[in-house]
Amino acid sequence: MRRLLLAGAGHAHLALLASLKEQPLRGLRITLVSPLERQIYSGMLPGVIAGHYRREEAEIDVARLAERAYVEFRPGALARFDAQQRSVFLQDGSEIAFDLASFNVGSRIEPAIPGAAYATAAKPFESLLERLEQRPFRRIAIAGGGAGGAELAMALRFRGAAVTLYSEHPMSPPALAGRAEHTLRRAGVDFRPGMAVSAIEPGPLVVAGASRQEFDLVLLATGGAPLPWLKSSGLARDARGFAEVRETLQSTSHPHVFAAGDCASLRGATLPKSGVYAVRQGEALAQTFRNLAQGSLPAAFRPQRRALLLLSCGRRYAIAQWGGWTAQGAWVWRWKNRIDRRWIRRLSGETK
């Protein structure tokens, strides 16, 4: 029986496991490797920080989901991957061999800012929450003004901190950026668009051009970078270092390897690093592995033309964007809350 290794429990693999739970797959022996048995759902992280959810309400029991999907769960983090030899090595020194592999391991925060060691990365989310729980931080700076940075800024402001958000690049699309900037300022966030953090010094002290300001805590929410082991994996990569895949989500250099979510780059397309696209990729992977188990060809991933983006705004208020349409209000937060809770229920096996 062929061995399928699933590395990482991002949105794509969670959607795959949900499909396998609902309709078990025969013909492949499947192992999931992921660092944590329980992990925070990213869509509810701002709500946890703001106090709208208890942590356990936003956690996914990955080990239990794998068990219900008839998948072996192995706790661990990848240290090295050899595409040619078809094996992975975990940080504890153990090795796992495979016939087919699928990677949904996400990305890391780009540590390029000088002095980044004096800051706390927004990922992994569990480490971020542990840092925030150590003591009250009254003055917080965030480097990175994308959707994730904006959500963190408003959540932390809602819980009482004075927050400064540094943003080198404008948020897109412009309609969303306009709503987000207005809402950030209304929430009391010191938003500094077009102002990149050039260095972080002990204190921690943020250097941004001629400005030097001290904070109790600095968070990095800058753009994602590929995990270090991808560089030596032997897989074809795009210009930024992410695994390059074709429309079947197979590596362009090693067709027995699949990749989805933030760690992958679809050749010929520019897709945002979004959980909405990753879930759709997970659905394509579910069909692919069912096909392969029956001796058929992999399924193609067809990215949707538009994806719904829902931006939490600290209080129970949110912004929605879909194509050229945008809206905001408490009703958008209630809509987002229903979507997020439905996703958690699907993964936990609850029906209500």
C-alpha positions in Angstrom: 0.0 0.0 0.0 1.4 3.4 -0.9 2.4 5.8 1.8 1.0 9.4 1.8 2.7 11.9 4.0 0.8 15.1 4.9 3.2 17.7 6.3 1.6 20.6 8.2 -2.0 21.3 9.2 -2.8 24.5 7.4 -6.2 25.3 5.9 -5.7 23.0 2.9 -4.9 19.9 4.9 -7.6 20.7 7.4 -10.1 20.7 4.5 -8.6 17.5 3.2 -8.9 15.8 6.7 -12.5 17.1 7.0 -13.3 15.4 3.6 -11.6 12.2 4.7 -13.6 12.2 8.0 -16.8 12.5 6.1 -15.8 10.0 3.4 -12.9 7.7 4.4 -10.2 7.0 1.8 -9.2 3.4 1.1 -6.0 2.5 -0.7 -3.4 4.9 0.9 -1.7 4.7 4.3 -1.7 8.3 5.4 0.4 10.0 8.1 0.0 13.6 9.2 3.1 15.4 10.7 2.4 18.7 12.5 4.0 20.4 15.5 0.9 20.8 17.7 -1.9 18.5 18.6 -4.1 21.5 19.1 -3.7 24.8 17.1 -5.3 28.2 16.9 -7.5 28.9 14.0 -6.1 32.0 12.4 -9.5 33.5 11.5 -10.5 33.7 15.2 -7.1 34.8 16.5 -8.0 38.5 16.6 -11.2 37.6 18.5 -9.2 35.7 21.0 -6.9 38.6 21.6 -9.8 41.0 21.8 -11.6 38.8 24.3 -14.6 37.8 22.2 -13.6 34.1 22.3 -12.0 31.8 24.8 -8.9 30.3 23.5 -10.4 26.8 23.5 -13.3 28.0 21.3 -10.8 28.9 18.6 -8.6 25.8 18.8 -8.6 22.9 16.4 -7.9 19.5 17.8 -5.7 18.3 14.9 -4.8 15.0 16.5 -8.5 14.1 17.0 -9.5 15.3 13.5 -6.7 13.0 12.0 -7.9 10.1 14.1 -11.5 10.5 12.8 -10.2 10.7 9.3 -8.3 7.4 9.7 -5.0 9.2 9.5 -2.0 8.6 11.8 -0.9 11.7 13.6 2.8 12.3 14.3 3.7 15.4 16.4 6.8 17.0 15.1 8.3 19.8 13.0 10.3 19.2 9.8 14.0 19.9 9.8 14.9 18.5 6.4 13.2 17.2 3.3 14.8 15.2 0.5 12.5 15.2 -2.6 14.7 12.7 -4.5 15.1 10.2 -1.6 11.4 10.5 -0.7 12.0 11.1 3.0 11.6 13.8 5.6 13.6 14.3 8.8 12.0 15.8 11.9 13.7 18.0 14.4 13.8 15.1 16.9 16.0 13.2 14.5 13.4 10.7 13.3 12.9 9.9 9.6 9.7 9.2 7.7 9.7 7.7 4.3 6.9 8.2 1.8 5.7 7.4 -1.7 3.6 10.6 -2.0 3.9 13.8 0.0 1.8 16.9 0.4 3.1 20.1 2.1 0.8 22.6 3.8 3.3 24.0 6.2 2.6 27.7 5.9 5.3 30.4 6.0 7.4 32.2 8.6 7.6 36.0 9.3 10.3 37.6 7.2 13.1 38.3 9.7 14.9 40.8 7.5 14.6 43.9 9.7 17.9 44.5 11.6 17.4 43.8 15.2 14.4 41.5 14.6 15.5 39.4 17.6 14.2 42.2 19.9 10.7 41.7 18.5 8.1 39.0 18.7 6.9 37.3 15.5 3.1 37.1 14.9 3.6 33.5 14.0 3.3 30.9 15.4 0.1 32.1 16.9 0.4 30.0 20.0 3.7 31.7 20.9 2.2 35.1 20.2 -0.6 34.4 22.7 1.8 33.1 25.3 3.8 36.3 24.9 0.8 38.5 25.3 -0.3 36.6 28.4 3.0 37.1 30.2 2.1 40.6 31.4 0.1 43.7 30.3 1.8 45.5 27.5 0.7 49.2 27.4 2.7 50.4 24.4 2.9 48.1 21.4 4.3 48.6 17.9 3.4 46.4 15.0 5.6 46.3 11.8 3.5 45.3 8.8 0.3 47.0 7.8 -1.4 44.3 5.8 -4.7 42.7 6.8 -3.1 40.6 9.5 -1.2 43.5 11.0 -4.4 45.7 11.0 -6.4 43.0 12.7 -3.8 42.6 15.4 -3.6 46.4 15.9 -7.3 46.8 16.4 -7.6 43.8 18.7 -4.8 44.9 20.9 -6.2 48.5 21.0 -9.6 47.1 22.0 -8.0 45.4 25.0 -6.5 48.7 26.1 -3.0 49.0 24.7 -1.7 52.1 22.9 -0.8 50.7 19.4 1.4 52.1 16.6 1.1 50.4 13.3 3.9 50.9 10.8 3.0 50.1 7.2 5.6 50.2 4.4 3.2 49.1 1.6 -0.5 50.1 1.1 -3.1 47.5 1.8 -5.0 46.3 -1.3 -7.4 46.7 -3.0 -7.7 50.4 -2.5 -11.4 50.3 -1.5 -10.5 48.0 1.4 -7.5 50.1 2.3 -9.6 53.2 2.6 -12.1 51.5 4.9 -9.4 49.9 7.0 -7.4 53.1 7.4 -10.5 55.0 8.5 -11.5 52.2 11.0 -7.9 52.0 12.4 -7.9 55.7 13.2 -11.4 55.6 14.6 -10.3 52.8 16.9 -7.4 54.9 18.2 -4.5 53.1 16.4 -1.6 55.3 15.6 -1.4 54.3 11.9 1.7 55.3 10.0 1.2 54.4 6.3 4.3 54.6 4.1 6.6 54.4 7.1 8.7 51.3 7.2 10.5 50.0 10.3 14.2 50.2 9.4 15.6 48.7 12.6 14.7 47.5 16.1 17.1 48.2 18.9 17.2 47.1 22.6 14.4 48.6 24.6 12.7 47.6 22.4 13.1 50.8 20.3 11.7 51.2 16.8 13.7 53.1 14.2 11.6 54.3 11.3 13.5 56.9 9.2 14.4 59.7 11.5 11.9 58.6 14.1 13.0 56.6 17.2 10.3 55.5 19.6 10.4 53.1 22.6 7.7 50.5 23.2 7.0 47.7 25.7 6.6 45.2 22.9 7.2 45.1 19.1 5.4 42.6 16.9 6.4 41.5 13.4 3.6 41.0 11.0 5.6 41.6 7.9 5.3 39.5 4.7 5.7 35.8 4.8 8.9 34.0 3.9 9.5 30.3 3.0 10.6 27.9 5.7 14.4 27.4 5.6 14.4 23.7 4.7 12.6 24.4 1.4 15.9 25.8 0.0 17.7 22.5 0.3 14.7 20.3 -0.5 15.5 19.9 -4.2 12.0 21.1 -5.1 11.6 23.8 -7.9 10.9 27.1 -6.3 9.7 30.5 -7.4 11.6 33.8 -7.3 10.7 34.2 -3.6 11.7 30.7 -2.6 8.2 29.1 -2.3 7.5 25.6 -3.8 6.4 26.0 -7.4 3.4 23.9 -8.4 1.3 23.3 -11.5 -2.5 23.4 -11.6 -2.7 19.9 -10.1 -0.7 21.3 -7.1 2.1 18.9 -8.0 5.7 20.2 -7.8 6.9 21.3 -11.2 10.1 19.3 -10.6 8.8 16.3 -8.5 5.3 15.2 -9.5 5.1 12.8 -6.4 5.2 15.9 -4.2 2.2 18.3 -3.7 2.1 21.7 -2.0 -0.7 24.0 -1.1 -1.4 27.2 0.9 1.2 29.7 1.9 4.2 27.5 1.2 3.3 27.0 -2.5 3.2 29.2 -5.5 1.0 28.3 -8.5 2.9 28.7 -11.7 1.4 31.2 -14.1 -0.9 32.8 -11.4 -0.5 35.4 -8.7 -2.8 34.4 -5.8 -2.9 36.1 -2.4 -1.8 34.0 0.6 -5.3 33.5 1.8 -7.0 30.7 3.7 -10.0 30.9 1.3 -7.8 29.8 -1.6 -6.1 27.2 0.6 -9.4 25.5 1.6 -10.3 25.2 -2.1 -6.9 23.7 -2.7 -7.6 21.2 0.1 -10.8 20.2 -1.7 -8.8 19.6 -4.9 -6.2 17.5 -3.0 -9.0 15.4 -1.5 -10.2 14.6 -5.0 -6.7 14.0 -6.2 -5.8 11.4 -3.6 -9.1 9.6 -4.1 -8.3 9.5 -7.8 -4.7 8.3 -7.2 -6.0 5.5 -4.9 -8.2 4.3 -7.7 -5.4 4.6 -10.4 -6.8 7.8 -11.9 -5.1 11.2 -12.6 -4.8 14.1 -10.2 -7.5 16.7 -10.1 -6.9 20.3 -11.1 -7.2 23.2 -8.8 -9.3 26.0 -10.3 -8.8 29.2 -8.3 -11.9 31.3 -7.9 -11.9 34.7 -9.5 -12.9 36.4 -6.3 -12.4 35.5 -2.7 -14.3 36.9 0.3 -12.1 38.8 2.8 -13.4 39.6 6.3 -11.3 41.9 8.4 -11.9 42.0 12.2 -11.8 45.5 13.7 -11.2 44.9 17.4 -14.7 45.4 18.7 -17.4 43.2 17.3 -17.2 45.0 14.0 -15.7 43.9 10.7 -15.0 44.9 7.1 -16.0 42.7 4.1 -14.5 42.8 0.6 -15.4 40.7 -2.4 -14.2 41.8 -5.8 -15.0 45.5 -6.0 -17.7 45.4 -3.3 -17.0 46.4 0.3 -19.1 46.9 3.4 -18.6 47.2 7.1 -20.5 47.1 10.4 -21.5 44.9 13.3 -23.5 42.8 11.0 -20.3 41.9 9.0 -18.7 40.7 12.3 -21.8 38.5 13.0 -21.5 37.1 9.5 -17.8 36.4 10.0 -18.5 34.8 13.4 -21.0 32.4 11.8 -18.6 31.4 9.1 -15.7 30.9 11.6 -17.8 28.9 14.0 -19.2 26.7 11.2 -15.7 25.9 10.1 -14.7 24.9 13.6 -17.8 22.8 13.9 -17.0 21.0 10.7 -13.5 20.1 11.9 -14.7 19.0 15.3 -17.5 16.9 13.9 -20.3 18.9 15.6 -23.5 19.3 13.7 -25.0 22.4 15.3 
